[in-house]
Amino acid sequence: MYTIGIDIGGTKIKFGMFDGNSQLVKEDQIKTPKEAIVENMIVALEELIQDEKIQGIGVASAGIVDFHNGVIKSCPNLHALANVPIKAMLEDAFQVSVVVGNDANCAALAEGTAGAARAVSSYICITLGTGIGGGIVHNNELVHGNSGYGGEVGHMTLVPNGIVCGCGRKGCWEAYASGKALERMISDDPELASNNYQPKDVFENYNNDVSCERVVDHYLEYLSIGLINLQYVFDPEMIVIGGGVIDSSKYWWNQLEEKMAATASIPVALQQAQLKNNASMIGASSLVKQG
């Protein structure tokens, strides 16, 4: 009996079939359509599944996901998915249970199944990309929250009446410690902006350029404050950090650990995420077993 994991991205949708040991046995992907997204997913799934028997389907998507009802309430990059009854449509098409979750939550599950958090039962996984995603796992169970929105840590307030976040609120952690926030910091620095620096350039020149050092230190300060807040609230065994920003971690990881060690009065165990592009798909498959 197999489970299906689906990762809905802004440019492509990835499909994976997993066996009872959570091993990927078959995969496929399609370009994300602008309309009729679920209908196109059904066609691709029929080709992937064929005559195999499946236990259930897990779907991972960015945005605000109503886990209990299987509906994506809002998704900035995929407006065509907003309030579409994905769970009901897939269950009707395949006659199996379907679970829909936030992609960061699914990535967190994956890190516990096959990644950096395999050895612990309670941890938080943070994804640093355009925004900040989060997944909270306690006693091997994903924390969904009362309304299914648990883990939206990027939208905790870091600076009262601060910079307007993409969500419309002011001062969110995401507005100060995401990849997009770093891009803003670079554009606000005359020297870096005039040289068309990108985040990758700033990280690579962290140790040999005063302007780069100043911006990265500023960024890491905000990142560390948010991480320490999470440590005090949840006291997890581990905080796992992944997402696109982590690709440059060799330039700044030690500095982040030093900042946290100097500020936090309780130990913070940081680990880098081990799973890359397949994390959300793997986690979506695991979501089926958690139901």
ABEGO torsion letter per residue (X at the ends): XBBBBBBBBAABBBBBBBBAAGBBABBBBBBBBABGAAAAAAAAAAAAAEABBBABBBBBBBEBBBAAAGBBABBAABAAABGBBAAAAAAAAAGBBBBBBBAAAAAAAAAAAABAAAABABBBBBBBBABBBBBBBBGGBBBAEAAGABGBAAABBABBGBBBBAAGBBGBAAAAABAAAAAAAAAABAAAAAAGBBAAAAAAAAAABAAAAAAAAAAAAAAAAAAAAAAAAAGBABBBBBEAAAAAAAAAAAAAAAAAAAABABBBBBBBBABBAAAAAAAAAAAAAAX
